[in-house]
Amino acid sequence: MLEIAVFGKPGCPQCKTTTQHLDKVGLPYRYRDVTEDQSAHDIVTALGYRGLPVVTVGDLHWSGYRHSRINRLAEIHSTTPDLAVLEPAAIAYLNAEEPSE
């Protein structure tokens, strides 16, 4: 299964909201604190992000709290629990333009 990773730091409201939403929709994830884990910090930097949280799902990634993306991911996960088998159509759906959040 592809791992969902949330890169955040203590005191980050969007990080907390992101993890709470993932918990609410039942998506498993790994939280990585960039202030404690240098490799996590390096990953965020290598991806080109300066803000947190950063969420990665395999090769997909985004920054900030993205309500619609989490809901789309939960919808996909409910029918395909092993995210490693995401088909191109599911990836396109997940990456679809989001309305302003």
N, C-alpha and C positions, 0 to 999 in steps of 0.2 A: 504494500500500500504506500502511495506517496504520502509523505509526512507534511502536515500543515505546521508551519513554524511561525510564531509570532515573536518578533524582535521588539523589545520595549525596554522601559526603565521605570524605576519607582517614581511615583508622583506624576505619571503621564496619564491625563484623563482619557485621551483617545485609546491608549493601550488598554486601560482598564475596561472601557466600553467595548473594545474589540473582543477581549477575552470573555467578557460577560455574555456577549452575543453568541460567540462560538459555544459557550457552555449551554446557553438557552436552547440553541438549535441542535445540540447533541453532537457537535463535530469534535473529534479528538484532535488535539494539537499539542505542540511542544512550545513552552514559553522560554525564551532566551533573553536574559537581562544583559544588555550591552554594556552596562557599567561594571559588571562582574565577570563577563565572559569575553575575553579579547577576540576570540575567533568569531563570535557573534557580531561584535563591533566591526571587524574586518569584512564580514559578509555584507553587512548593510552598506559600508563604504564602497565595496567593490561593485555593488549593484547601482551605485550612484545616488543613493538617498541621503538626505540630510535631516529629514524629519522622521518621527516615530508615531505609531508603530509601523513596522514593515512586516507584511505577511507574505510568505512564500508557500507555494504548492507546486512542487516540482520546478518546472521552468517558468511558471507563472508567478508574478509578484506585483505587489502594489504597496503604496504608502498611505497611511492615514486610516481612519475608521471608514469602512465602505459597507454600509448596511446592505445595499443591493447585492454586492458581490458575495457577501457571507450567505445571504438568503439563496442566491443562485447555487452556490457551492453546496449548501445543505440540501437543496432540491436534487442536485445531481447525485450527492452522496446517498440520498434515500433510495435511489434506484440502482446505484452502482457503488456499494460500500468500498470497493477497492478502487481508489482514485487513480491507480496506476494504469487502468485500462480506459481512461478517458478517451473517447473518440474525438476526432476533429470537430464534429458538430457541438459536442458538449463544451469543448474549449472555446469555440467561437461564442457560444451562448454565455459562458462565464465572462468573456471579455467584451461583451456587447456594451455599447455606450450606456452609461448610467445617467439617470436623471439627477439633477442637483440634489445633494443630500445635506 
